[in-house]
Amino acid sequence: MIKKLIIIILCLILLMILGLILIYTYINSYAKYIVTADGAPNADCILVLGAGVVNGAPTAALEDRLLNALELYQEGKSGEILVSGDNSSTSYNEVSVMKNYLVAKGVPSDAIFEDHAGFNTYDSMYRAKAIFQVKTMLICTNNFHVRRSLYIARRMGLTAWGYPTPDKAIYNMPMLNAREALAKIKAFFDVEITHRKPKYLGDPIPIIDNNGDATD
């Protein structure tokens, strides 16, 4: 009986490992939608996903994402930028920092829409479609994060391409890689199994033919 139990446990462990490998492989296959700035198509908006702010300034990871968005905007790939991040309290507002950064770089304020409840990648994609009624988007995020972002967006029915930031040594930390691995598993369950709704939704604010300042 002990031997049979050990065999069953080992089989379950192997099945779990195989399942995880399949999930990672499937999500990573969305790398085929990664583009360069020159090769990026025109889209309804350029989506910048939040990555933290410190003392009223974007973190290094977030600044890289914002610079990519600025490049795409200047290339004329879209006339609207959607910044999506965490504004869960009056003392922490990622999106206002993101918008102010882009305005300081010359982007018109009314071209930047703020999603104050983009608490994670899943929520950002869900709200981009449901609230801002985006159909096509260019996602600006870091290279380690872009495949998961594309997977979520595409599986939600958004026509999305990713323009990732260059790899840097700071992004290759074991803890960061472990966090992203776990996040891929969570994304798979959110998208394929639970289909959960974000904590906050609200009235539609179509990004086409609207003024971004209305979302401040």
Contacts in CASP RR format, 6 or more apart in sequence:
PFRMAT RR
TARGET T0000
AUTHOR 0000-0000-0000
METHOD contacts of the structure
MODEL  1
MIKKLIIIILCLILLMILGLILIYTYINSYAKYIVTADGAPNADCILVLG
AGVVNGAPTAALEDRLLNALELYQEGKSGEILVSGDNSSTSYNEVSVMKN
YLVAKGVPSDAIFEDHAGFNTYDSMYRAKAIFQVKTMLICTNNFHVRRSL
YIARRMGLTAWGYPTPDKAIYNMPMLNAREALAKIKAFFDVEITHRKPKY
LGDPIPIIDNNGDATD
20 185 0 8 1.000
23 184 0 8 1.000
23 185 0 8 1.000
23 188 0 8 1.000
24 181 0 8 1.000
24 184 0 8 1.000
26 151 0 8 1.000
26 188 0 8 1.000
27 147 0 8 1.000
27 148 0 8 1.000
27 151 0 8 1.000
27 184 0 8 1.000
27 187 0 8 1.000
27 188 0 8 1.000
28 147 0 8 1.000
30 147 0 8 1.000
30 150 0 8 1.000
30 151 0 8 1.000
30 154 0 8 1.000
31 146 0 8 1.000
31 147 0 8 1.000
31 150 0 8 1.000
33 150 0 8 1.000
33 154 0 8 1.000
33 160 0 8 1.000
33 161 0 8 1.000
33 162 0 8 1.000
34 146 0 8 1.000
34 147 0 8 1.000
34 150 0 8 1.000
34 161 0 8 1.000
34 162 0 8 1.000
34 163 0 8 1.000
34 164 0 8 1.000
35 41 0 8 1.000
35 138 0 8 1.000
35 161 0 8 1.000
35 162 0 8 1.000
35 163 0 8 1.000
36 163 0 8 1.000
37 68 0 8 1.000
37 71 0 8 1.000
37 72 0 8 1.000
37 75 0 8 1.000
37 77 0 8 1.000
37 163 0 8 1.000
38 75 0 8 1.000
40 72 0 8 1.000
40 75 0 8 1.000
40 77 0 8 1.000
40 138 0 8 1.000
40 161 0 8 1.000
40 162 0 8 1.000
40 163 0 8 1.000
41 77 0 8 1.000
41 136 0 8 1.000
41 138 0 8 1.000
41 161 0 8 1.000
42 76 0 8 1.000
42 77 0 8 1.000
42 78 0 8 1.000
42 136 0 8 1.000
43 77 0 8 1.000
43 78 0 8 1.000
43 136 0 8 1.000
43 137 0 8 1.000
43 138 0 8 1.000
43 159 0 8 1.000
43 161 0 8 1.000
44 78 0 8 1.000
44 80 0 8 1.000
44 134 0 8 1.000
44 135 0 8 1.000
44 136 0 8 1.000
44 137 0 8 1.000
44 207 0 8 1.000
44 208 0 8 1.000
45 78 0 8 1.000
45 79 0 8 1.000
45 80 0 8 1.000
45 81 0 8 1.000
45 82 0 8 1.000
45 113 0 8 1.000
45 128 0 8 1.000
45 132 0 8 1.000
45 134 0 8 1.000
45 136 0 8 1.000
45 137 0 8 1.000
45 138 0 8 1.000
45 207 0 8 1.000
46 69 0 8 1.000
46 72 0 8 1.000
46 73 0 8 1.000
46 77 0 8 1.000
46 78 0 8 1.000
46 79 0 8 1.000
46 80 0 8 1.000
46 81 0 8 1.000
46 82 0 8 1.000
46 137 0 8 1.000
46 138 0 8 1.000
46 140 0 8 1.000
47 81 0 8 1.000
47 82 0 8 1.000
47 84 0 8 1.000
47 124 0 8 1.000
47 128 0 8 1.000
47 134 0 8 1.000
47 137 0 8 1.000
47 138 0 8 1.000
47 139 0 8 1.000
47 140 0 8 1.000
47 160 0 8 1.000
48 65 0 8 1.000
48 66 0 8 1.000
48 68 0 8 1.000
48 69 0 8 1.000
48 81 0 8 1.000
48 82 0 8 1.000
48 83 0 8 1.000
48 84 0 8 1.000
48 98 0 8 1.000
48 140 0 8 1.000
48 141 0 8 1.000
49 65 0 8 1.000
49 84 0 8 1.000
49 85 0 8 1.000
49 121 0 8 1.000
49 124 0 8 1.000
49 139 0 8 1.000
49 140 0 8 1.000
49 141 0 8 1.000
49 145 0 8 1.000
49 149 0 8 1.000
50 62 0 8 1.000
50 65 0 8 1.000
50 83 0 8 1.000
50 84 0 8 1.000
50 85 0 8 1.000
50 86 0 8 1.000
50 94 0 8 1.000
50 95 0 8 1.000
50 98 0 8 1.000
50 118 0 8 1.000
50 124 0 8 1.000
51 58 0 8 1.000
51 59 0 8 1.000
51 61 0 8 1.000
51 62 0 8 1.000
51 65 0 8 1.000
51 141 0 8 1.000
51 142 0 8 1.000
52 58 0 8 1.000
52 59 0 8 1.000
52 61 0 8 1.000
52 62 0 8 1.000
52 86 0 8 1.000
52 94 0 8 1.000
53 59 0 8 1.000
53 62 0 8 1.000
53 92 0 8 1.000
53 93 0 8 1.000
53 94 0 8 1.000
53 97 0 8 1.000
53 98 0 8 1.000
56 97 0 8 1.000
57 97 0 8 1.000
57 101 0 8 1.000
58 66 0 8 1.000
58 97 0 8 1.000
58 98 0 8 1.000
58 101 0 8 1.000
60 168 0 8 1.000
60 170 0 8 1.000
61 142 0 8 1.000
61 165 0 8 1.000
61 170 0 8 1.000
61 171 0 8 1.000
62 94 0 8 1.000
62 98 0 8 1.000
63 101 0 8 1.000
64 142 0 8 1.000
64 165 0 8 1.000
64 166 0 8 1.000
64 168 0 8 1.000
65 140 0 8 1.000
65 141 0 8 1.000
65 142 0 8 1.000
65 165 0 8 1.000
66 98 0 8 1.000
66 101 0 8 1.000
66 102 0 8 1.000
66 105 0 8 1.000
66 140 0 8 1.000
67 165 0 8 1.000
68 140 0 8 1.000
68 163 0 8 1.000
68 164 0 8 1.000
68 165 0 8 1.000
69 81 0 8 1.000
69 102 0 8 1.000
69 140 0 8 1.000
70 102 0 8 1.000
70 105 0 8 1.000
70 107 0 8 1.000
72 78 0 8 1.000
72 138 0 8 1.000
72 140 0 8 1.000
72 163 0 8 1.000
73 79 0 8 1.000
73 81 0 8 1.000
73 102 0 8 1.000
73 107 0 8 1.000
73 111 0 8 1.000
77 138 0 8 1.000
78 138 0 8 1.000
79 111 0 8 1.000
80 111 0 8 1.000
80 112 0 8 1.000
80 113 0 8 1.000
80 207 0 8 1.000
80 208 0 8 1.000
80 212 0 8 1.000
81 102 0 8 1.000
81 107 0 8 1.000
81 111 0 8 1.000
81 112 0 8 1.000
81 113 0 8 1.000
82 112 0 8 1.000
82 113 0 8 1.000
82 115 0 8 1.000
82 128 0 8 1.000
82 132 0 8 1.000
82 134 0 8 1.000
82 137 0 8 1.000
82 207 0 8 1.000
83 94 0 8 1.000
83 95 0 8 1.000
83 98 0 8 1.000
83 99 0 8 1.000
83 102 0 8 1.000
83 112 0 8 1.000
83 113 0 8 1.000
83 114 0 8 1.000
83 115 0 8 1.000
84 95 0 8 1.000
84 115 0 8 1.000
84 118 0 8 1.000
84 124 0 8 1.000
84 127 0 8 1.000
84 128 0 8 1.000
85 94 0 8 1.000
85 95 0 8 1.000
85 98 0 8 1.000
85 115 0 8 1.000
85 116 0 8 1.000
85 117 0 8 1.000
85 118 0 8 1.000
85 119 0 8 1.000
85 124 0 8 1.000
86 92 0 8 1.000
86 94 0 8 1.000
86 118 0 8 1.000
86 119 0 8 1.000
87 93 0 8 1.000
87 94 0 8 1.000
87 95 0 8 1.000
87 96 0 8 1.000
87 114 0 8 1.000
87 116 0 8 1.000
87 117 0 8 1.000
88 119 0 8 1.000
93 116 0 8 1.000
95 114 0 8 1.000
95 115 0 8 1.000
95 116 0 8 1.000
96 114 0 8 1.000
96 216 0 8 1.000
98 114 0 8 1.000
99 109 0 8 1.000
99 112 0 8 1.000
99 114 0 8 1.000
99 216 0 8 1.000
102 112 0 8 1.000
103 109 0 8 1.000
103 112 0 8 1.000
109 212 0 8 1.000
109 213 0 8 1.000
110 211 0 8 1.000
110 212 0 8 1.000
110 213 0 8 1.000
111 212 0 8 1.000
112 212 0 8 1.000
113 132 0 8 1.000
113 205 0 8 1.000
113 207 0 8 1.000
113 210 0 8 1.000
113 212 0 8 1.000
113 215 0 8 1.000
114 212 0 8 1.000
114 215 0 8 1.000
114 216 0 8 1.000
115 124 0 8 1.000
115 127 0 8 1.000
115 128 0 8 1.000
115 131 0 8 1.000
115 132 0 8 1.000
115 215 0 8 1.000
116 215 0 8 1.000
117 123 0 8 1.000
117 127 0 8 1.000
117 198 0 8 1.000
117 199 0 8 1.000
117 200 0 8 1.000
118 124 0 8 1.000
118 127 0 8 1.000
118 198 0 8 1.000
119 198 0 8 1.000
119 199 0 8 1.000
121 145 0 8 1.000
121 148 0 8 1.000
121 149 0 8 1.000
121 152 0 8 1.000
121 183 0 8 1.000
121 187 0 8 1.000
122 152 0 8 1.000
122 187 0 8 1.000
122 190 0 8 1.000
122 191 0 8 1.000
122 196 0 8 1.000
122 198 0 8 1.000
123 198 0 8 1.000
123 199 0 8 1.000
125 149 0 8 1.000
125 152 0 8 1.000
125 153 0 8 1.000
125 156 0 8 1.000
125 158 0 8 1.000
126 156 0 8 1.000
126 197 0 8 1.000
126 198 0 8 1.000
127 198 0 8 1.000
127 201 0 8 1.000
128 134 0 8 1.000
128 137 0 8 1.000
128 153 0 8 1.000
128 158 0 8 1.000
129 135 0 8 1.000
129 156 0 8 1.000
129 157 0 8 1.000
129 158 0 8 1.000
130 201 0 8 1.000
130 204 0 8 1.000
131 201 0 8 1.000
131 202 0 8 1.000
131 203 0 8 1.000
131 204 0 8 1.000
131 205 0 8 1.000
132 204 0 8 1.000
132 205 0 8 1.000
132 206 0 8 1.000
132 207 0 8 1.000
133 204 0 8 1.000
133 205 0 8 1.000
133 206 0 8 1.000
133 207 0 8 1.000
133 208 0 8 1.000
134 158 0 8 1.000
134 207 0 8 1.000
135 158 0 8 1.000
135 159 0 8 1.000
136 158 0 8 1.000
136 159 0 8 1.000
136 160 0 8 1.000
137 153 0 8 1.000
137 158 0 8 1.000
137 159 0 8 1.000
137 160 0 8 1.000
137 161 0 8 1.000
138 160 0 8 1.000
138 161 0 8 1.000
138 162 0 8 1.000
138 163 0 8 1.000
139 146 0 8 1.000
139 149 0 8 1.000
139 150 0 8 1.000
139 153 0 8 1.000
139 160 0 8 1.000
139 161 0 8 1.000
139 162 0 8 1.000
139 163 0 8 1.000
140 162 0 8 1.000
140 163 0 8 1.000
140 164 0 8 1.000
140 165 0 8 1.000
141 149 0 8 1.000
141 162 0 8 1.000
141 164 0 8 1.000
141 165 0 8 1.000
142 164 0 8 1.000
142 165 0 8 1.000
142 171 0 8 1.000
143 164 0 8 1.000
143 165 0 8 1.000
143 166 0 8 1.000
143 167 0 8 1.000
143 171 0 8 1.000
144 167 0 8 1.000
144 171 0 8 1.000
144 176 0 8 1.000
144 177 0 8 1.000
144 180 0 8 1.000
145 164 0 8 1.000
145 180 0 8 1.000
146 162 0 8 1.000
146 164 0 8 1.000
148 180 0 8 1.000
148 183 0 8 1.000
148 184 0 8 1.000
148 187 0 8 1.000
149 160 0 8 1.000
149 162 0 8 1.000
150 160 0 8 1.000
150 161 0 8 1.000
150 162 0 8 1.000
151 187 0 8 1.000
151 191 0 8 1.000
152 187 0 8 1.000
152 190 0 8 1.000
152 191 0 8 1.000
153 160 0 8 1.000
154 160 0 8 1.000
155 191 0 8 1.000
155 192 0 8 1.000
156 191 0 8 1.000
190 196 0 8 1.000
205 214 0 8 1.000
205 215 0 8 1.000
END
